[in-house]
Amino acid sequence: MDKLIVRPLKESDISTVIIIDALDECKDEEPASAILSVLGRFVSQIPKVRFFVTGRPESWIREGFRLPLLAEATDVFVLHNVEPNLVNNDIRLFFKQSFLELSRRQQELDDWPTREQLDLLCERAAGLFVYAAATIKFVDRRNNDPKEQLDRLLRSPENSAREGKTKLKANTTLDSLYMTILQEAFGDDDLEDDHKTRSILGAVILAANPLSPSAIATLLGFGAKEVFLRLSSVHSLLILQDDISQPVRPFHKSFPDFIVDKARCINKRFHISPPSHHPELLAGCLELMNRMLEKNMCNLPDAVANREVDDLRERTKRHLNPALRYACKSWHKHLIDGHTVRRPAIASGLRQFLEKKFLFWLEALSVLGAAREAVGALDVTAKWLEASPTLDLAIDCFRFVMGFFEIISTSCPHIYHSALPLSPRKSIVRGLYEPHARPLARVVCGLSNSWESSIATMGFPSSIEIAVWSPCSRFIAISWRELQTTIAILDAVTLERITTLESPLGTRQLIFSPNARLITWIGTDPEQIISWDLQTGGLSHILRVERWLRLYSVANPLSPYLSATFSSAHMYILIQLKGGP
């Protein structure tokens, strides 16, 4: 943000508008939008630039706009408050222009559609542009008669619907539109054919990150051409390109919302059930990794650090195809959502994976810069296995990753040079993979028999003043003092340093905000309370007080307040995180 956007705009002194559209479709795992958090830190430095951000009001977006640095610089405009006549006129104009362009490309479309048809389309759209856009894409389908397509659509019954969590007008027929398009895509009632189409659509809807038709084919064991043709049949609901290596996405978020909701998608032929389709994707990921992962697939030289390989990105693209990259990084995300479905085939695939491909998987994550995914994946796996005979192996794999996380994340070859030779003698991972070890030094004595009780350790340059856990248990804040006070925010699992903050004064107290968005510091000087934004490390606000006794967090984790006791008044005062009392 600073180098690419802020500095150039400041130097050019240009006035412009930057549009960020459909923010709700980002895969943002932060409690509040990381994009909005970064914007809040820098937006004041470029006063001639305006950011126009659109998105449905998901909780993490609403929280993002409430961040102290951003809230005061933001005007919120609710689209549903626009005068309905203005919206309907825009949709009618869009329909007219789109049909005019279609009639110019094809013959025998003069005086079409009729005024009555246009009125009915506008009525059914009921203020939803997504309905109008999907209608045009459906009517303008290749190799189909536009008039017949429109007639088929208008013959469908009307339905009430919900788009996500927003209640729409009673005569909205968005669900009916989707049902009509799916009916044509699925065609005749064929159980085997229906299952293939649902599997392919399920991969589009439930994938952790967008997959291409060729990657979907590889994961599900179908032909790439077959996948593309089936997706083409619902092209009006998708963003689908002619290149089968390009990702395919839903055209609008309302379609995934519709097709996974059995109360809305009432035809079982079309319904995508997450508990059924997540295990299917998981099985495909496990099968692909068990079949394709090998030792040193990227042909890295011995003892090299990942950052020392100039063409590492090219090597990973060449030797790890997109489907395999997806499987390595995201297989466990299908295990989370499909945890209620315990299939013997999945348990068997997991055991084979951990017994024969575990270290090769760590290699892949290392070169992809995604070693942190191993921690979450193995934690989820251990919980899923419960009393399974594979549980001890999964726990041992987790201890291996935690014990050598820095090695795994920084140097793929040292998994075999250092991590494996230094693992405990009775480690299950060592017993399974010892033939692959290539130690650069021989351990003469001192190697332990089992894992230590501590999961992860790290050292500090001087004695620690204060250490506190965040309410969500994701972070640890540690303060120590040398020439000045340093505050490190650590990942509570791996102990990776996420953010480093500095202050000239010593630390008297550290406290996380209840939602773990901010860290508040009180120094030895009683006149200041300083808060930083955890996601960016940017200064959030400074509050000056005369004298205080203690700062507390309000019990409610959703509360935006801290509580403080001031000795001058001997009473509790709520401090709003924007900085004002």
C-alpha positions as CSV (number, residue, x, y, z in Angstrom):
1,M,0.0,0.0,0.0
2,D,2.7,2.5,1.0
3,K,5.1,1.8,-2.0
4,L,2.6,1.0,-4.7
5,I,-0.2,3.5,-4.0
6,V,0.6,6.1,-1.2
7,R,4.0,7.3,-2.2
8,P,3.3,7.6,-6.0
9,L,0.0,9.4,-5.3
10,K,1.6,11.8,-2.8
11,E,4.5,12.7,-5.2
12,S,2.2,13.1,-8.2
13,D,-0.3,15.2,-6.2
14,I,-3.1,13.7,-8.3
15,S,-6.8,13.8,-7.5
16,T,-8.5,10.5,-8.3
17,V,-11.0,7.9,-7.2
18,I,-10.0,4.3,-6.6
19,I,-12.9,1.7,-6.7
20,I,-12.7,-1.5,-4.7
21,D,-15.8,-3.5,-5.8
22,A,-17.4,-6.5,-4.1
23,L,-15.2,-6.5,-1.0
24,D,-17.4,-9.2,0.5
25,E,-16.1,-11.7,-2.0
26,C,-12.6,-11.6,-0.6
27,K,-11.5,-14.6,1.4
28,D,-10.6,-12.5,4.4
29,E,-9.9,-14.5,7.6
30,E,-9.2,-11.5,9.8
31,P,-11.8,-10.5,12.4
32,A,-12.0,-7.1,10.6
33,S,-11.1,-6.6,7.0
34,A,-7.3,-6.5,6.6
35,I,-7.8,-4.3,3.5
36,L,-9.8,-1.8,5.4
37,S,-7.4,-1.9,8.3
38,V,-4.5,-1.0,5.9
39,L,-6.6,1.7,4.3
40,G,-7.3,3.3,7.7
41,R,-3.6,3.6,8.4
42,F,-2.7,5.3,5.2
43,V,-5.8,7.1,3.9
44,S,-5.1,10.4,5.7
45,Q,-1.7,10.7,3.9
46,I,-3.4,11.1,0.5
47,P,-6.3,13.6,1.1
48,K,-6.9,14.1,-2.7
49,V,-7.7,10.5,-3.2
50,R,-11.1,8.9,-2.5
51,F,-11.7,5.2,-2.1
52,F,-15.1,3.9,-3.2
53,V,-15.7,0.5,-1.6
54,T,-18.7,-1.7,-2.3
55,G,-19.8,-4.9,-0.7
56,R,-22.6,-6.6,1.2
57,P,-22.6,-5.8,4.9
58,E,-20.7,-8.9,6.2
59,S,-19.7,-8.6,9.8
60,W,-16.0,-8.4,9.1
61,I,-16.6,-5.5,6.7
62,R,-18.8,-3.6,9.2
63,E,-16.1,-4.1,11.8
64,G,-13.5,-2.9,9.4
65,F,-15.3,0.4,8.9
66,R,-15.6,0.8,12.6
67,L,-11.8,0.7,13.0
68,P,-10.8,4.0,14.7
69,L,-8.5,5.2,12.0
70,L,-11.1,4.6,9.3
71,A,-14.4,5.4,11.0
72,E,-13.9,9.2,11.0
73,A,-12.8,9.3,7.4
74,T,-15.8,7.2,6.1
75,D,-19.3,8.0,4.8
76,V,-21.6,5.0,4.6
77,F,-24.1,4.7,1.8
78,V,-26.8,2.0,2.0
79,L,-27.8,0.9,-1.4
80,H,-31.2,-0.4,-0.3
81,N,-32.1,3.2,0.7
82,V,-32.0,4.4,-2.9
83,E,-35.4,5.6,-4.3
84,P,-36.9,2.4,-5.9
85,N,-38.0,4.3,-9.0
86,L,-34.4,5.3,-9.7
87,V,-33.2,1.7,-9.5
88,N,-36.0,0.4,-11.6
89,N,-35.4,3.0,-14.3
90,D,-31.7,2.0,-14.4
91,I,-32.6,-1.7,-14.8
92,R,-35.1,-0.9,-17.6
93,L,-32.4,1.1,-19.3
94,F,-29.9,-1.8,-19.0
95,F,-32.5,-4.2,-20.4
96,K,-33.2,-1.9,-23.4
97,Q,-29.6,-1.4,-24.2
98,S,-28.7,-5.1,-23.8
99,F,-31.5,-6.3,-26.0
100,L,-30.7,-3.6,-28.6
101,E,-27.1,-4.9,-28.8
102,L,-28.3,-8.5,-29.1
103,S,-30.7,-7.6,-32.0
104,R,-27.9,-5.9,-33.9
105,R,-25.9,-9.1,-33.8
106,Q,-28.8,-11.4,-34.8
107,Q,-31.5,-11.2,-37.5
108,E,-35.3,-11.5,-36.9
109,L,-35.2,-9.7,-33.5
110,D,-36.9,-6.5,-34.6
111,D,-39.4,-5.1,-32.2
112,W,-38.3,-7.6,-29.6
113,P,-38.9,-8.0,-26.7
114,T,-42.4,-6.6,-26.5
115,R,-43.3,-3.9,-24.1
116,E,-45.2,-6.4,-22.0
117,Q,-42.2,-8.7,-21.8
118,L,-39.9,-5.8,-20.8
119,D,-42.4,-4.7,-18.1
120,L,-42.5,-8.2,-16.7
121,L,-38.7,-8.5,-16.6
122,C,-38.4,-5.2,-14.7
123,E,-41.1,-6.3,-12.3
124,R,-39.4,-9.6,-11.6
125,A,-36.0,-7.9,-11.2
126,A,-37.5,-6.0,-8.3
127,G,-34.5,-3.7,-8.0
128,L,-31.9,-6.4,-8.2
129,F,-29.3,-5.8,-11.0
130,V,-28.0,-9.3,-10.6
131,Y,-31.4,-10.6,-11.9
132,A,-31.1,-8.4,-15.0
133,A,-27.5,-9.3,-15.7
134,A,-28.1,-13.1,-15.3
135,T,-31.2,-12.8,-17.5
136,I,-29.3,-11.2,-20.4
137,K,-26.5,-13.8,-20.1
138,F,-29.1,-16.6,-20.1
139,V,-31.0,-15.2,-23.2
140,D,-27.7,-14.5,-25.0
141,R,-26.5,-18.1,-24.7
142,R,-24.5,-19.4,-27.6
143,N,-26.3,-21.7,-30.1
144,N,-29.8,-21.0,-28.6
145,D,-32.7,-18.9,-29.9
146,P,-32.9,-15.7,-27.8
147,K,-36.7,-15.6,-28.2
148,E,-37.1,-19.2,-27.0
149,Q,-34.8,-18.5,-24.1
150,L,-36.7,-15.5,-23.0
151,D,-40.1,-17.3,-23.3
152,R,-38.8,-20.2,-21.3
153,L,-37.7,-17.8,-18.6
154,L,-40.9,-15.8,-18.4
155,R,-43.0,-19.0,-18.2
156,S,-41.2,-19.9,-14.9
157,P,-43.3,-19.4,-11.8
158,E,-42.8,-16.4,-9.5
159,N,-41.2,-17.0,-6.1
160,S,-40.3,-15.1,-3.0
161,A,-36.6,-15.2,-2.2
162,R,-33.8,-14.0,0.0
163,E,-30.5,-12.8,-1.2
164,G,-28.1,-13.8,1.5
165,K,-29.4,-12.3,4.7
166,T,-31.3,-9.4,3.1
167,K,-35.1,-9.9,2.8
168,L,-36.3,-8.9,-0.7
169,K,-39.6,-7.8,-2.0
170,A,-42.3,-10.4,-2.1
171,N,-42.5,-10.7,-5.8
172,T,-38.8,-11.2,-6.3
173,T,-38.0,-14.1,-8.6
174,L,-34.3,-14.4,-8.3
175,D,-34.6,-18.0,-7.0
176,S,-37.0,-18.8,-9.8
177,L,-34.5,-17.5,-12.3
178,Y,-31.8,-19.7,-10.9
179,M,-34.1,-22.7,-10.9
180,T,-34.9,-22.1,-14.6
181,I,-31.3,-21.9,-15.6
182,L,-30.3,-25.0,-13.6
183,Q,-33.3,-26.9,-15.1
184,E,-31.9,-26.3,-18.6
185,A,-28.3,-27.1,-17.5
186,F,-29.2,-30.4,-15.8
187,G,-31.6,-31.5,-18.7
188,D,-33.3,-34.9,-18.4
189,D,-33.5,-36.7,-15.1
190,D,-30.3,-38.8,-15.1
191,L,-28.9,-39.8,-11.6
192,E,-25.3,-40.4,-12.8
193,D,-25.4,-37.3,-15.0
194,D,-26.9,-35.2,-12.1
195,H,-24.2,-36.4,-9.7
196,K,-21.4,-35.2,-12.1
197,T,-22.9,-31.8,-12.6
198,R,-23.5,-31.4,-8.8
199,S,-19.9,-32.4,-8.1
200,I,-18.5,-29.9,-10.6
201,L,-20.7,-27.1,-9.4
202,G,-19.9,-28.1,-5.8
203,A,-16.2,-27.6,-6.6
204,V,-16.9,-24.1,-7.9
205,I,-19.1,-23.1,-4.9
206,L,-17.1,-24.7,-2.1
207,A,-13.5,-24.4,-3.1
208,A,-11.4,-22.4,-0.6
209,N,-10.0,-20.5,-3.6
210,P,-11.3,-20.3,-7.2
211,L,-10.3,-23.4,-9.3
212,S,-10.0,-23.6,-13.1
213,P,-12.0,-26.2,-15.1
214,S,-8.8,-28.2,-15.7
215,A,-8.0,-28.2,-11.9
216,I,-11.5,-29.3,-11.1
217,A,-11.2,-32.1,-13.6
218,T,-7.9,-33.2,-12.0
219,L,-9.3,-33.2,-8.5
220,L,-12.5,-35.0,-9.3
221,G,-11.2,-37.4,-11.9
222,F,-13.2,-36.0,-14.8
223,G,-12.1,-34.9,-18.3
224,A,-11.3,-31.2,-18.6
225,K,-13.5,-30.9,-21.7
226,E,-16.4,-32.5,-19.9
227,V,-16.0,-30.1,-16.9
228,F,-15.9,-27.1,-19.2
229,L,-19.0,-28.2,-21.1
230,R,-21.0,-28.7,-18.0
231,L,-20.0,-25.4,-16.6
232,S,-20.8,-23.7,-19.9
233,S,-24.4,-24.9,-19.5
234,V,-24.7,-22.6,-16.5
235,H,-22.5,-19.8,-17.9
236,S,-25.0,-17.1,-17.1
237,L,-24.4,-17.8,-13.4
238,L,-20.6,-18.0,-13.6
239,I,-17.6,-16.0,-14.7
240,L,-16.2,-18.6,-17.2
241,Q,-13.5,-17.9,-19.7
242,D,-12.7,-19.9,-22.8
243,D,-9.3,-20.8,-21.4
244,I,-9.8,-23.9,-19.2
245,S,-6.7,-23.0,-17.1
246,Q,-8.4,-19.8,-15.9
247,P,-10.3,-19.8,-12.6
248,V,-14.1,-20.0,-12.7
249,R,-16.2,-18.0,-10.2
250,P,-19.8,-17.5,-9.4
251,F,-21.1,-14.3,-11.2
252,H,-22.7,-13.1,-8.0
253,K,-22.6,-14.2,-4.3
254,S,-26.4,-14.7,-4.3
255,F,-26.0,-17.9,-6.4
256,P,-23.8,-19.8,-3.9
257,D,-26.2,-18.6,-1.2
258,F,-29.1,-20.0,-3.1
259,I,-27.8,-23.4,-4.2
260,V,-26.5,-24.5,-0.7
261,D,-29.7,-23.5,1.0
262,K,-32.2,-26.5,0.8
263,A,-35.0,-24.2,1.9
264,R,-34.4,-22.1,-1.3
265,C,-33.1,-24.6,-3.7
266,I,-36.0,-27.0,-3.2
267,N,-35.2,-29.4,-6.1
268,K,-32.8,-32.0,-4.8
269,R,-31.3,-32.5,-8.3
270,F,-29.7,-29.0,-8.0
271,H,-29.0,-28.6,-4.3
272,I,-25.3,-28.6,-3.3
273,S,-25.0,-30.0,0.2
274,P,-21.8,-28.9,1.9
275,P,-21.6,-32.0,4.2
276,S,-21.7,-34.2,1.1
277,H,-19.5,-32.3,-1.3
278,H,-16.8,-31.2,1.1
279,P,-15.8,-34.8,1.7
280,E,-15.8,-35.4,-2.0
281,L,-13.3,-32.5,-2.5
282,L,-11.3,-33.7,0.4
283,A,-11.1,-37.2,-1.0
284,G,-9.9,-35.8,-4.4
285,C,-7.2,-33.7,-2.7
286,L,-5.9,-36.7,-0.7
287,E,-5.9,-39.0,-3.7
288,L,-4.0,-36.4,-5.8
289,M,-1.4,-35.8,-3.1
290,N,-1.0,-39.5,-2.4
291,R,-0.4,-40.1,-6.1
292,M,1.7,-37.1,-7.1
293,L,3.8,-35.9,-4.2
294,E,7.4,-37.0,-4.3
295,K,10.7,-36.0,-2.6
296,N,12.3,-32.9,-3.9
297,M,9.9,-32.3,-6.7
298,C,11.3,-28.9,-7.4
299,N,14.9,-30.2,-7.7
300,L,16.4,-27.9,-5.2
301,P,20.1,-28.1,-4.4
302,D,21.3,-29.4,-1.0
303,A,21.3,-27.1,2.1
304,V,19.9,-24.1,0.2
305,A,17.4,-21.7,1.8
306,N,14.2,-21.0,-0.1
307,R,15.0,-17.3,-0.5
308,E,18.4,-18.2,-2.2
309,V,16.6,-19.9,-5.1
310,D,16.1,-17.2,-7.7
311,D,13.7,-19.1,-9.8
312,L,11.7,-20.8,-7.0
313,R,8.4,-19.5,-8.2
314,E,9.0,-20.8,-11.7
315,R,10.1,-24.2,-10.3
316,T,6.9,-24.5,-8.2
317,K,4.7,-23.6,-11.2
318,R,6.5,-26.1,-13.4
319,H,6.6,-29.0,-11.0
320,L,3.4,-28.5,-8.9
321,N,0.3,-28.2,-11.1
322,P,-2.5,-25.9,-9.9
323,A,-4.7,-28.7,-8.7
324,L,-1.8,-30.1,-6.6
325,R,-1.0,-26.7,-5.2
326,Y,-4.6,-26.3,-4.2
327,A,-4.7,-29.7,-2.6
328,C,-1.6,-29.1,-0.5
329,K,-2.7,-25.7,0.8
330,S,-6.5,-26.3,1.2
331,W,-7.3,-30.0,1.7
332,H,-8.0,-29.5,5.5
333,K,-10.5,-26.8,4.8
334,H,-12.8,-29.4,3.4
335,L,-12.2,-31.6,6.5
336,I,-13.4,-28.7,8.8
337,D,-16.8,-28.3,7.1
338,G,-17.2,-32.1,6.5
339,H,-16.3,-33.2,9.9
340,T,-19.7,-34.8,10.6
341,V,-19.2,-37.2,7.7
342,R,-16.7,-39.9,8.7
343,R,-16.0,-42.1,5.7
344,P,-13.7,-45.0,5.9
345,A,-12.1,-44.0,2.6
346,I,-11.1,-40.6,4.0
347,A,-9.7,-42.1,7.1
348,S,-7.7,-44.5,5.0
349,G,-6.5,-41.8,2.7
350,L,-5.4,-39.7,5.6
351,R,-3.4,-42.5,7.1
352,Q,-1.7,-43.2,3.8
353,F,-0.9,-39.5,3.4
354,L,0.7,-39.1,6.8
355,E,2.6,-42.4,6.6
356,K,4.0,-42.0,3.1
357,K,3.7,-38.4,1.9
358,F,3.9,-36.2,5.0
359,L,7.4,-34.8,4.5
360,F,6.9,-34.3,0.8
361,W,3.8,-32.3,1.6
362,L,5.8,-30.1,4.0
363,E,8.3,-29.6,1.1
364,A,5.4,-28.3,-1.1
365,L,4.1,-26.0,1.6
366,S,7.6,-24.7,2.2
367,V,8.3,-23.7,-1.4
368,L,4.8,-22.3,-1.7
369,G,5.4,-20.1,1.3
370,A,2.5,-21.7,3.1
371,A,4.1,-23.6,6.0
372,R,1.6,-22.1,8.5
373,E,-1.1,-24.2,6.8
374,A,0.5,-27.3,8.1
375,V,-0.2,-26.3,11.7
376,G,-3.9,-25.7,11.1
377,A,-4.3,-28.8,9.0
378,L,-2.8,-31.2,11.5
379,D,-4.7,-29.6,14.4
380,V,-8.0,-30.1,12.5
381,T,-6.9,-33.7,11.5
382,A,-6.2,-34.7,15.1
383,K,-9.6,-33.4,16.2
384,W,-11.3,-35.2,13.3
385,L,-9.6,-38.6,14.0
386,E,-10.5,-38.6,17.7
387,A,-10.1,-42.2,18.9
388,S,-8.8,-43.5,15.5
389,P,-5.6,-45.6,15.4
390,T,-4.1,-42.8,13.2
391,L,-4.5,-40.2,16.0
392,D,-1.0,-40.8,17.5
393,L,0.6,-40.4,14.1
394,A,-1.3,-37.1,13.5
395,I,-0.2,-35.8,16.9
396,D,3.4,-36.8,16.2
397,C,3.3,-35.0,12.8
398,F,1.9,-31.9,14.6
399,R,4.8,-32.0,17.1
400,F,7.3,-32.4,14.2
401,V,5.9,-29.3,12.5
402,M,5.9,-27.3,15.7
403,G,9.3,-28.4,16.8
404,F,10.9,-27.5,13.4
405,F,8.6,-24.8,12.1
406,E,11.3,-22.3,11.3
407,I,13.4,-24.8,9.5
408,I,10.4,-26.0,7.4
409,S,9.3,-22.5,6.5
410,T,12.7,-21.2,5.5
411,S,14.5,-24.2,3.9
412,C,12.9,-27.1,2.1
413,P,16.0,-29.3,1.9
414,H,16.7,-28.9,5.6
415,I,13.6,-30.9,6.4
416,Y,15.9,-33.9,5.6
417,H,19.3,-32.3,6.6
418,S,18.2,-30.9,10.0
419,A,14.6,-31.5,11.1
420,L,14.4,-35.3,10.6
421,P,17.9,-36.1,12.0
422,L,17.2,-34.0,15.1
423,S,13.7,-35.4,15.8
424,P,13.4,-37.6,18.9
425,R,14.6,-41.2,18.5
426,K,11.1,-42.7,19.2
427,S,9.2,-40.2,17.1
428,I,6.7,-41.9,14.8
429,V,7.7,-39.5,11.9
430,R,11.4,-40.4,12.4
431,G,10.6,-44.1,12.3
432,L,8.6,-43.8,9.1
433,Y,10.9,-41.4,7.2
434,E,14.4,-42.0,8.5
435,P,15.6,-43.6,5.2
436,H,15.0,-40.1,3.7
437,A,17.3,-38.3,6.2
438,R,20.4,-36.7,4.8
439,P,22.1,-35.2,7.9
440,L,24.9,-32.7,7.4
441,A,26.2,-33.4,10.8
442,R,26.1,-36.6,13.0
443,V,24.4,-36.4,16.4
444,V,26.8,-38.1,18.8
445,C,24.8,-37.6,22.0
446,G,22.1,-35.6,23.5
447,L,19.2,-36.6,21.2
448,S,16.0,-37.1,23.3
449,N,13.8,-40.2,23.0
450,S,10.5,-38.3,22.9
451,W,9.1,-34.8,22.3
452,E,9.5,-32.3,25.1
453,S,6.5,-31.1,27.0
454,S,6.9,-27.6,25.6
455,I,5.4,-27.2,22.1
456,A,7.4,-24.2,21.0
457,T,10.1,-22.0,22.5
458,M,11.9,-18.8,21.6
459,G,14.5,-16.5,23.2
460,F,14.6,-12.8,23.9
461,P,17.5,-10.3,24.1
462,S,16.6,-9.2,27.6
463,S,14.3,-10.0,30.4
464,I,10.5,-9.8,29.7
465,E,8.5,-7.1,31.4
466,I,5.0,-8.3,30.6
467,A,3.4,-11.1,28.6
468,V,-0.3,-11.3,27.9
469,W,-2.6,-13.6,25.8
470,S,-5.3,-12.2,23.5
471,P,-8.9,-13.1,24.4
472,C,-9.2,-15.1,21.2
473,S,-6.0,-17.1,22.1
474,R,-4.5,-16.3,18.7
475,F,-1.8,-13.9,19.9
476,I,0.7,-13.3,22.6
477,A,2.0,-9.8,23.4
478,I,5.4,-9.6,25.0
479,S,7.2,-6.5,26.2
480,W,10.9,-6.1,27.0
481,R,13.2,-3.1,27.4
482,E,16.7,-2.4,26.2
483,L,17.5,1.1,24.9
484,Q,13.7,1.4,24.4
485,T,10.7,-0.7,25.0
486,T,9.9,-3.3,22.3
487,I,6.5,-5.0,22.1
488,A,6.3,-8.1,20.0
489,I,3.0,-9.6,18.9
490,L,3.5,-13.3,18.4
491,D,1.4,-16.1,16.8
492,A,0.3,-18.0,19.8
493,V,0.9,-21.4,18.1
494,T,4.1,-21.0,16.1
495,L,5.6,-18.0,18.1
496,E,6.2,-16.3,14.8
497,R,6.6,-12.5,15.2
498,I,3.6,-10.9,13.5
499,T,4.2,-7.2,14.5
500,T,6.8,-5.3,16.4
501,L,5.9,-2.0,18.2
502,E,8.3,0.4,19.9
503,S,8.0,3.0,22.7
504,P,10.6,5.2,24.5
505,L,9.1,4.4,27.9
506,G,8.9,1.3,30.0
507,T,5.7,-0.8,30.1
508,R,3.4,-0.8,33.1
509,Q,0.5,-2.6,31.5
510,L,-0.5,-4.3,28.2
511,I,-4.0,-5.2,27.3
512,F,-5.8,-6.5,24.2
513,S,-9.1,-5.1,23.2
514,P,-11.9,-7.6,23.7
515,N,-12.1,-8.4,20.0
516,A,-8.3,-8.6,19.7
517,R,-8.2,-5.9,17.1
518,L,-6.1,-3.5,19.1
519,I,-3.3,-3.7,21.7
520,T,-3.3,-1.0,24.3
521,W,-0.1,0.0,26.1
522,I,0.3,2.0,29.3
523,G,3.9,3.2,30.0
524,T,5.7,4.3,33.1
525,D,4.6,7.9,32.2
526,P,1.0,7.9,33.6
527,E,-0.1,10.6,31.1
528,Q,-0.5,8.4,28.1
529,I,-2.5,5.4,27.0
530,I,-1.5,4.3,23.4
531,S,-3.3,1.8,21.2
532,W,-2.0,0.2,18.0
533,D,-3.9,-1.6,15.2
534,L,-2.8,-5.2,15.4
535,Q,-3.2,-6.0,11.7
536,T,-1.1,-3.1,10.4
537,G,1.0,-2.0,13.4
538,G,-0.2,1.5,12.9
539,L,-0.9,3.9,15.7
540,S,-4.6,3.9,16.5
541,H,-4.9,6.6,19.1
542,I,-3.4,8.3,22.1
543,L,-5.4,9.1,25.2
544,R,-4.0,11.4,27.9
545,V,-5.1,11.2,31.5
546,E,-3.9,12.8,34.8
547,R,-3.6,9.7,36.9
548,W,-4.9,6.1,36.6
549,L,-4.9,3.0,38.7
550,R,-5.7,0.1,36.3
551,L,-7.0,-0.7,32.9
552,Y,-9.4,-3.6,32.3
553,S,-11.1,-5.3,29.4
554,V,-14.9,-5.4,29.4
555,A,-16.1,-9.0,29.7
556,N,-18.2,-8.9,26.5
557,P,-15.8,-9.9,23.6
558,L,-17.9,-8.0,21.1
559,S,-17.7,-4.8,23.1
560,P,-15.7,-1.9,21.6
561,Y,-14.8,-0.5,25.1
562,L,-12.1,-0.7,27.7
563,S,-12.6,0.1,31.3
564,A,-10.3,2.2,33.4
565,T,-10.1,3.3,37.0
566,F,-8.7,6.8,37.7
567,S,-7.6,7.6,41.2
568,S,-8.5,11.3,41.0
569,A,-12.2,10.4,40.8
570,H,-12.2,6.9,42.3
571,M,-14.7,5.7,39.7
572,Y,-14.9,3.4,36.7
573,I,-14.8,5.1,33.3
574,L,-15.5,3.4,29.9
575,I,-13.0,4.4,27.3
576,Q,-14.3,4.1,23.7
577,L,-11.6,2.7,21.4
578,K,-11.9,5.7,19.1
579,G,-9.9,7.5,21.7
580,G,-12.6,9.6,23.5
581,P,-13.9,9.0,27.0
